[in-house]
Amino acid sequence: MFKVIRDGSVRVRASNFLKRSNTIRFSSGAGSKDEVVSSADVVIIGGGIAGCNTLYQLSKRGVNAVLLERAKLTSGTTWHTAGMVWSLRPCDLEVKLLRDSRTVYSALAKEVDDYAGWINNGGMFISRSTVRTQEYLRLHTLGKAMGIPSEVLDPHEAQKIFPLLDPSAFKMALYATEDGTIDPAMACSALVKVAKKNGAKVYEDCPVVDVHYSHNLLGNKEVTGVHTDRGFIKTKCVVNCGGAWGARVARFAGVPSLPLIPFKHAYIVCEAIPEIRGGPNIRDHDTSLYIKVQGETCSIGGYEGNPHMLDQVPDNLQFHLYELDWDVFGVHMQSATSLCPKLGTTGIKSTICGPESFTPDHKPLLGEDTNVFGLYHNCGYNSAGMMFSAGCAIQMAEWITKGRPHYNMFSFDIRRFTPAQMSRAHWMRESSHESYVRNYNIVFPNDEKLAGRDASHDALHQELVDDGAVMQARAGWERPAFYIPGEKIRVQQYDWGGTNDYPRNIDQRYEDILKGEYTFGFSKHHDLIGKEALACRNGAALFNMSYYGKFYLTGPDAQRTADLAFTADLTKRDERVMYSLLLNDKGGVEADVTVSIMDGGSGQLHEPIFKGRGYYVVTSGFSANHTLALLRRIVQTHKLRATITDVSKQLCILSIQGPNSQRILQRYTDAGLSNDAFPLNTHRSIHVSKAPYSPENKTYTCRALRVAWAGELGWELHIPSANAVQVYQALRKAKGLTNAGWRALTSLSAEKGYHLWNADLRPDDNPIEANLGFTCRKGGEYIGNEYVTKALANGVTKKYGYFTLDDKVALFGHEAIFRNGVPVGYLRRGDYGHYLDKPIGIGYVTNKDSIVTKEYLKEGNYEIEVMGQKYKATFHFKSPFDPHGQRLLGNYGDQGMDENTHEPHAGQNERAGGSE
C-alpha cells in the first residue's frame, strides 16, 4: 500500500528530517521518555506545522502549553509539503492570514540564529483566458486596497522574470513580489526552539490514547485531560492539530465525525535548471498546475480531476510515501511542458506522493467544537498548511486566551458546518472531492456547488421546485435563488465529474443554468432577478425564508441570558420584535437576529408553553449553528438555567412583502393588519385560511411577524412545517403575488441598506463602525458593552459607507475604494439596486489609522476600482432608498396609496375591542 522510500534524494531528505527531529526532542524543554507533565493550560495534539505554529504563539503569550506527537515532529504530512506561500487570494481574510504567515516566517531569522527557511522569491499567476485575466485583475485591485503589491505583466515581461515560460502559451501574468517558499523542517525546528525557550514542552513518540471529558451540571461536555501512553495530563483545553488524522483525534473526545477526507497528493522534483535560480513560483490555474522553485530545481504538481481518495491514513504512517500513479499525475506534466517547453526534456530527480487532508469547502477547520467545550480544532488545511497555519495560529492563540479571534474567522470556523451535514459521510466525501478537483477553478461570485447537495431542505422544497425554483445551497440547506416559471430544475446527484467509471448525469440543466453565472459581469439571469425584485417594490412578492435558524430561549434565567447576549432593550412589552446584535467580548458583531418577546402559548410549535418570559430568536440559516453555539457558550460560561431549543426544521417561514402585501394577506386572515391593529415590529398568532374570504374553510395557525427584510410593507408567517404546504398552496394562487428568490431578496436588502452578516457586518466590526449604535441599549450589561461605549466616546478608525455608481458595472465585493485618489478600503458587498437602477457597493472607509469623522467621509471624492478601472462613486451615510422608512408603514405616496387606502378588512377595529 505504501511506497518504501528508495529514491536516494528523498531518502536523504527523510533522514535529515529525523536528525532535526531528534535534535529538537532531546534539547531542553522536552520531557523524558518516561514521563509527561501532570497538567497544562493547553495540550496540542500533532507535531506538524499547525501544531508547531500553535505552540509557538501560545508560548509567546505565556501559556503553559504542551505538544504531543505520536512519532517525530513533521513525520505525518508536513515533511513532504511543497511549502509555497502566496500573498493574494480572492478573500480578504486569507490575504490577511497570508500576510501574517509571511511576517512570522521572515521574523524567525531574528529569533533563531541558524534559521534560513524563508525565501522571498516572489510568485506569478499565469492566465490563459480572458475570464481568468478578469479574476486576476480583481486580485490586483484587492491587493491595492490591502497594501499587497503586484504587477500586471504581458507574456514577454513575464518571460524576462521566469525564462522557461513560453509567451505564446498564455495571455497575461500577475506578479506578486511578496510570495515565497518555506522549508518545512527548518520552520518547525525554529518554531519549537523558540517555544521551548518560552517554557513550552514537546513530547515525541508519545501517542494519545484518549481525550477525557466530563459532563458539567448543565449536562454539557467539558475537556478534563489527555491520556497518553506515558501518563495523564490534566487540562481544560485541547487543540486538535492532527492533520490527516484529525478526525481520529476528534473521536477520542467523543466527536463522531469531522469533515476531513485524506487524499493522495503528489508532485515531482526536476533535475537542476540553472536559469530558474531566484525565479518566482508559478501558478497556472487554468491547467491546475503549480511550479515551485528552490535553488536550481523546481517541483511540479497540481490538482487533477480524478484524485485518489483514502478511507483513512494508518496510525503508523511516518515519513512514508505512496507510489505515484502516472495515469493520474501525467496531466500535470503535459500542462507544465505546454507552459515551459524545456521541462519536457528535463530529468525527474524524485517523486513525492503523500497523504493530505481536504475539507468540503477547501478551507481549514478551526475553532471550538460545538459538542465539547475546551476542544479546539486546527487542521484540514487542504495542502496549504505551510502558508496558512502561521497566520491561523495567531488567531487560534487569541481564540483560546481571549475567547474569540481578532479576525472574522467564520469561513474557517468548524461551526460553519451543521450537525446535519457532518452526520452524512457521503456529503463529506462528495464535497471534499469537488473542492479538491475545483481548487484552481475560477471563483465566480454566484457559482454553486454540485456535490453534497440536499443535506437539508424544508417542507416546501418540492412545491417550490415544481413552481420553477432554481436552488442554491447555504449551510447545507436548499433555498430558491430565483425562479424560471414553467421549468422544473432539480439539482442532480453528484456524478463525480464522470471520473472513476461514474456516468455523467443525463439531466444537466442545473449545470447549464450555473454557466450563466460564470462571469464577472452581470449574470445571464440579471433581468429575471430584477423582475422579481421590482415585483416586490411595485406589487407583492412571496419569499421562502424557511432555512432561517429559529430558537426558543426559555427557563428561569432566560431573561438574564437575553440581557447578556442581546444588545437591544428587551424589557419592552410582549409582542414586540426587536432587531438585535450579539457581540463578543471585544465588541465585535458575532450575529444579528430578531428577537420576539413572548409569554407562554397554547402548546403549538409556533407558541410553546413555558413559564415566565421567553424569546423567539430568528437568525440567518447560513450562520445559525454559529449563533446557537454562541448562546450555548453564554449559558455555559455564566452557569445559567436557560434552555435553547432549536426548531429550525419544525417551522417554515413564508414572507409576503410589497405595497400590496397587506391587501393580499388580508384575504386569507381575520386578523387586523392595519398599523393600529398590527404595528410594525410586533408579532402575534393568526389564522390563515385555505382560500380568500372563506371562513368556513379550514384555517391554519401561525406566528406572524411584521418585519420585512426587503424594506417594504410585509409580514413573515412562521408556520408549523406540517401545515406549510397548505398555506403556500393557498397564497401562491393569490392574484398579483409573485414568487421571488434569495438573489432578489439580497438585492432588495442591499438597496434598503440593511446589513448582511459575514459580509458588511462581521466579528471584526464594532456596532458604531457599522452605523448600528441604535441597536445597543444605553447602560446595558450585554457582552461587549464597554467597547461600544469606548467607540462612542473616542471615535472609530473605520466607518460604514454606502456607495452608488452611475455607470452600469457589476459589483460583487472586494473592489477597492478610493478617496481623493488614495485607497481607503474595499467593498465588503456589491449588488445591483433594481429600483434605484444603480450598482450598489457597501464597505468601510479608513483614514490611515486616524479617526474617521463625518466631515472626512462627506468631503471626499470617491471612486470604486473594478478590475483595474476606476468609476466615479457617490458616498451616502445610509441608503437613499426610502430613507425615512415610510414604505415599511405602508405609506406609498409615490404610488398614490398609503395604509388607509387598502380595502376594508375584518379586524379593522380590533384594537378598539370590536370585530367585523
Disulfide bonds with the S-S distance in Angstrom:
none
